[in-house]
């Protein structure tokens, strides 16, 4: 198995991945004004898959085989495939603030699943760090101050919870197979499976011609879709899985609390959005939580396949 380590600390990899997700989230909001969610997902995953396959071939990475290959494909269909579908269905029904709160529960779900499936120890430090970040997201969302900015219903909450749960399952099982599979090879298979899901979903829901729909996208929107695809899917997932090979699933999941901070910062610069005093305090709590998380990842573990390769 080819060595996938970059020499960079996992804390840096996690921070960069979450930063990419945060920036691309703001860009996605603008793109969704002119491109349907499923078509945007297809375009982004197409760009991501092409880049990842080129990287895999150029670096001569060995792809997973047999049972591991099937697990990798299933994980790709799960996330970004099915989970993204449920996420979009939920976003149509609930406010952005409630959405951010639901996604903030993912680290806790990962913590529980990692303990149940991977037998990872649940330490008080990890629980405390994730809890501080959760409180920060709760404050930033505006729910405590009544700044929800939208409607919500039980069906929308259920859809979003299913999406969050699937992403948590994705992290835990990717951590499990990541001990024996190179991160680049794993994310390449996953993104390709997600691309197939997106293409099938678009054809099933739109009833139109996929090629014609892609051709109808404006040139500037197409460029931004490609760029966000490379950022949100190719780069971020590659970095995330590379870090996931070297830290526990719970610690990796705890880094997700960084995403709202990056999103808010980018929205402040480009969209002129402002935070209240309570929200700024919540942002500070998230920063404290993220800093503590990086301290906890200062001594990364080494994947089993790297130990075997010497």
C-alpha positions as CSV (number, residue, x, y, z in Angstrom):
1,X,0.0,0.0,0.0
2,X,1.3,3.4,-1.0
3,X,2.1,5.8,1.8
4,X,-0.5,8.5,2.0
5,X,1.0,10.7,4.8
6,X,1.8,14.3,3.8
7,X,4.0,15.0,6.8
8,X,1.5,17.8,7.8
9,X,-0.1,17.5,11.3
10,X,-3.7,16.2,11.3
11,X,-4.9,19.4,13.0
12,X,-3.8,21.4,10.0
13,X,-5.5,18.9,7.6
14,X,-8.7,19.1,9.5
15,X,-8.7,22.9,9.8
16,X,-8.0,23.2,6.0
17,X,-10.7,20.7,5.1
18,X,-13.3,22.5,7.3
19,X,-12.2,25.8,5.9
20,X,-12.8,24.6,2.4
21,X,-16.3,23.3,3.4
22,X,-17.1,26.6,5.0
23,X,-16.0,28.8,2.0
24,X,-17.7,26.5,-0.5
25,X,-21.0,26.6,1.5
26,X,-21.2,30.3,0.9
27,X,-20.4,29.9,-2.8
28,X,-23.0,27.1,-3.1
29,X,-25.7,29.5,-1.8
30,X,-25.0,31.8,-4.7
31,X,-24.9,29.0,-7.2
32,X,-28.2,27.5,-6.1
33,X,-29.9,30.6,-7.3
34,X,-29.3,29.6,-10.9
35,X,-28.6,25.8,-10.7
36,X,-30.8,23.2,-9.3
37,X,-29.4,21.3,-6.2
38,X,-29.1,17.9,-7.9
39,X,-27.5,19.3,-11.1
40,X,-25.1,21.3,-9.0
41,X,-24.2,18.2,-7.0
42,X,-23.6,16.3,-10.3
43,X,-21.3,19.1,-11.7
44,X,-19.3,19.3,-8.5
45,X,-18.8,15.6,-8.2
46,X,-17.9,15.3,-11.9
47,X,-15.1,17.8,-11.4
48,X,-14.1,16.2,-8.2
49,X,-14.0,12.6,-9.7
50,X,-12.0,13.7,-12.7
51,X,-9.4,15.4,-10.5
52,X,-9.2,12.5,-8.1
53,X,-8.8,9.9,-10.8
54,X,-6.1,12.0,-12.4
55,X,-4.3,12.2,-9.0
56,X,-4.7,8.5,-8.4
57,X,-3.3,7.5,-11.7
58,X,-0.4,10.0,-11.6
59,X,0.6,8.9,-8.1
60,X,0.0,5.2,-8.9
61,X,-2.3,4.6,-6.0
62,X,-3.6,1.1,-5.5
63,X,-7.4,0.9,-5.4
64,X,-9.3,-1.1,-2.8
65,X,-10.5,-4.6,-3.9
66,X,-13.1,-7.1,-2.9
67,X,-15.1,-6.4,0.2
68,X,-13.3,-3.2,0.9
69,X,-14.1,-1.9,-2.6
70,X,-17.8,-2.6,-2.0
71,X,-17.7,-0.8,1.4
72,X,-16.0,2.2,-0.3
73,X,-18.7,2.3,-3.0
74,X,-21.5,2.0,-0.4
75,X,-19.9,4.9,1.7
76,X,-19.8,7.1,-1.4
77,X,-23.5,6.4,-2.2
78,X,-24.2,7.2,1.5
79,X,-22.2,10.4,1.5
80,X,-22.4,12.6,-0.5
81,X,-25.2,10.7,-2.2
82,X,-28.2,9.8,-0.1
83,X,-27.2,12.2,2.8
84,X,-27.1,15.2,0.4
85,X,-30.5,14.2,-0.9
86,X,-32.0,14.2,2.6
87,X,-30.2,17.4,3.4
88,X,-31.8,19.2,0.5
89,X,-35.2,17.9,1.4
90,X,-34.8,19.2,4.9
91,X,-33.5,22.6,3.9
92,X,-36.7,23.2,2.0
93,X,-38.6,23.0,5.3
94,X,-36.5,24.4,8.1
95,X,-34.5,27.5,8.7
96,X,-30.7,27.9,8.3
97,X,-30.2,28.4,12.0
98,X,-32.0,25.1,12.9
99,X,-30.0,23.4,10.2
100,X,-26.7,24.6,11.6
101,X,-27.8,23.3,15.1
102,X,-28.7,19.9,13.7
103,X,-25.4,19.6,11.9
104,X,-23.7,20.6,15.2
105,X,-25.0,17.3,16.7
106,X,-22.8,15.3,14.2
107,X,-19.7,15.2,16.5
108,X,-21.8,13.7,19.3
109,X,-23.2,11.1,16.9
110,X,-19.7,10.2,15.7
111,X,-18.6,10.0,19.3
112,X,-21.3,7.5,20.1
113,X,-20.9,5.4,16.9
114,X,-17.1,5.4,17.3
115,X,-17.4,4.0,20.8
116,X,-20.0,1.4,19.7
117,X,-18.4,0.3,16.4
118,X,-14.7,1.1,16.7
119,X,-14.4,0.8,20.5
120,X,-12.7,4.1,20.7
121,X,-12.5,5.3,24.3
122,X,-14.7,8.2,25.3
123,X,-12.5,10.5,27.3
124,X,-13.9,13.5,29.4
125,X,-11.6,15.8,27.5
126,X,-13.0,14.9,24.1
127,X,-16.6,15.2,25.4
128,X,-15.9,18.6,27.0
129,X,-14.2,20.0,23.8
130,X,-17.1,18.9,21.6
131,X,-19.7,20.2,24.1
132,X,-18.1,23.6,24.2
133,X,-18.2,23.7,20.4
134,X,-21.8,22.7,20.4
135,X,-22.8,25.5,22.8
136,X,-21.0,27.9,20.5
137,X,-22.9,26.7,17.4
138,X,-26.1,27.0,19.4
139,X,-25.3,30.6,20.2
140,X,-24.2,31.4,16.6
141,X,-27.4,29.9,15.2
142,X,-29.4,32.6,17.1
143,X,-31.9,30.1,18.5
144,X,-31.3,31.2,22.1
145,X,-32.0,34.9,21.2
146,X,-35.0,34.1,18.9
147,X,-33.1,34.9,15.7
148,X,-34.2,31.8,13.9
149,X,-35.0,33.6,10.6
150,X,-37.3,30.9,9.2
151,X,-39.8,28.1,9.6
152,X,-39.2,24.5,10.7
153,X,-41.4,21.4,11.0
154,X,-40.9,17.9,12.3
155,X,-40.5,16.4,8.8
156,X,-37.8,18.8,7.9
157,X,-36.0,18.1,11.2
158,X,-36.3,14.3,10.5
159,X,-34.8,14.7,7.0
160,X,-31.9,16.7,8.3
161,X,-31.3,14.4,11.2
162,X,-31.1,11.4,8.8
163,X,-28.6,13.4,6.7
164,X,-26.5,14.1,9.8
165,X,-26.7,10.5,10.9
166,X,-25.6,9.2,7.5
167,X,-22.6,11.5,7.6
168,X,-21.7,10.3,11.0
169,X,-21.8,6.7,9.9
170,X,-19.7,7.7,6.9
171,X,-17.0,9.1,9.2
172,X,-16.9,6.0,11.5
173,X,-16.7,3.4,8.7
174,X,-14.3,5.5,6.6
175,X,-12.1,5.5,9.7
176,X,-12.5,1.8,9.9
177,X,-11.5,1.0,6.3
178,X,-9.0,3.8,6.3
179,X,-6.6,1.6,8.3
180,X,-6.0,-0.5,5.2
181,X,-6.7,1.8,2.3
182,X,-4.9,4.9,1.0
183,X,-6.9,8.0,1.6
184,X,-6.7,9.2,-2.0
185,X,-7.8,5.9,-3.4
186,X,-10.7,5.7,-0.9
187,X,-12.0,9.2,-1.6
188,X,-11.7,8.6,-5.3
189,X,-14.0,5.5,-5.2
190,X,-16.4,7.2,-2.8
191,X,-16.7,10.4,-5.0
192,X,-17.2,8.3,-8.1
193,X,-20.0,6.3,-6.5
194,X,-21.5,9.6,-5.4
195,X,-21.3,10.9,-8.9
196,X,-23.2,7.9,-10.3
197,X,-25.9,8.5,-7.6
198,X,-26.2,12.2,-8.5
199,X,-26.6,11.3,-12.3
200,X,-29.3,8.7,-11.6
201,X,-31.1,11.0,-9.2
202,X,-31.1,13.9,-11.7
203,X,-32.5,11.7,-14.4
204,X,-35.1,10.3,-12.1
205,X,-36.3,13.6,-10.7
206,X,-36.0,15.9,-13.7
207,X,-37.0,13.6,-16.5
208,X,-34.7,15.7,-18.8
209,X,-31.6,15.3,-20.8
210,X,-28.5,15.5,-18.5
211,X,-26.2,16.6,-21.3
212,X,-28.6,19.3,-22.4
213,X,-29.0,20.5,-18.8
214,X,-25.3,20.8,-18.3
215,X,-24.9,22.6,-21.6
216,X,-27.5,25.1,-20.6
217,X,-25.5,26.2,-17.5
218,X,-23.9,29.6,-18.0
219,X,-20.1,29.7,-18.4
220,X,-19.4,31.6,-15.2
221,X,-21.7,29.4,-13.2
222,X,-20.0,26.3,-14.7
223,X,-16.6,27.6,-13.7
224,X,-17.7,28.3,-10.1
225,X,-19.4,24.9,-9.9
226,X,-16.1,23.2,-11.0
227,X,-14.1,25.3,-8.5
228,X,-16.5,24.5,-5.6
229,X,-16.5,20.9,-6.6
230,X,-12.7,20.7,-6.4
231,X,-12.8,22.6,-3.1
232,X,-15.8,21.0,-1.3
233,X,-15.4,17.4,-2.5
234,X,-12.0,16.6,-3.9
235,X,-9.7,18.7,-1.6
236,X,-11.8,18.8,1.6
237,X,-12.6,15.1,1.6
238,X,-9.1,14.0,0.7
239,X,-7.6,16.1,3.5
240,X,-10.3,14.9,5.9
241,X,-9.7,11.3,5.2
242,X,-6.0,11.8,5.4
243,X,-6.4,13.2,8.9
244,X,-8.9,10.5,9.8
245,X,-6.3,7.9,9.2
246,X,-4.2,9.4,12.0
247,X,-6.7,10.5,14.7
248,X,-9.8,9.0,16.3
249,X,-13.1,9.4,14.6
250,X,-14.4,11.4,17.5
251,X,-11.6,14.0,17.3
252,X,-12.0,14.3,13.5
253,X,-15.7,14.8,13.9
254,X,-15.2,17.5,16.5
255,X,-13.5,19.6,14.0
256,X,-16.8,20.2,12.2
257,X,-17.6,23.0,14.6
258,X,-15.0,25.1,12.8
259,X,-17.2,25.2,9.6
260,X,-19.8,27.7,11.0
261,X,-17.0,30.1,11.9
262,X,-15.5,30.0,8.4
263,X,-19.0,30.3,6.9
264,X,-19.8,33.3,9.0
265,X,-16.5,35.0,8.3
266,X,-16.9,34.6,4.5
267,X,-20.5,35.7,4.6
268,X,-19.4,38.8,6.6
269,X,-16.8,39.7,4.0
270,X,-18.8,38.9,0.8
271,X,-22.4,39.1,1.8
272,X,-22.2,41.9,4.5
273,X,-23.9,39.7,7.1
274,X,-23.4,40.8,10.8
275,X,-23.4,38.9,14.1
276,X,-25.0,40.0,17.4
277,X,-23.0,40.1,20.6
278,X,-24.3,36.7,21.6
279,X,-23.4,35.2,18.3
280,X,-19.9,36.6,18.6
281,X,-19.5,35.0,22.0
282,X,-20.7,31.7,20.5
283,X,-18.0,32.1,17.7
284,X,-15.4,32.6,20.4
285,X,-16.5,29.4,22.1
286,X,-16.1,27.5,18.8
287,X,-12.6,28.9,18.4
288,X,-11.7,27.8,21.9
289,X,-13.2,24.4,21.2
290,X,-11.3,24.1,17.9
291,X,-8.0,25.2,19.6
292,X,-8.4,22.5,22.3
293,X,-9.2,20.0,19.6
294,X,-6.0,20.7,17.7
295,X,-4.1,20.4,21.0
296,X,-5.6,16.9,21.5
297,X,-4.5,15.9,18.0
298,X,-0.8,16.8,18.6
299,X,0.2,13.2,18.9
300,X,-1.5,11.5,15.9
301,X,-1.7,7.7,15.4
302,X,-0.3,6.0,12.4
303,X,-2.5,3.9,10.1
304,X,-1.9,0.1,10.2
305,X,-1.1,0.0,6.4
306,X,1.7,2.5,7.0
307,X,3.1,0.5,9.8
308,X,3.1,-2.6,7.5
309,X,4.8,-0.7,4.7
310,X,7.6,0.3,7.1
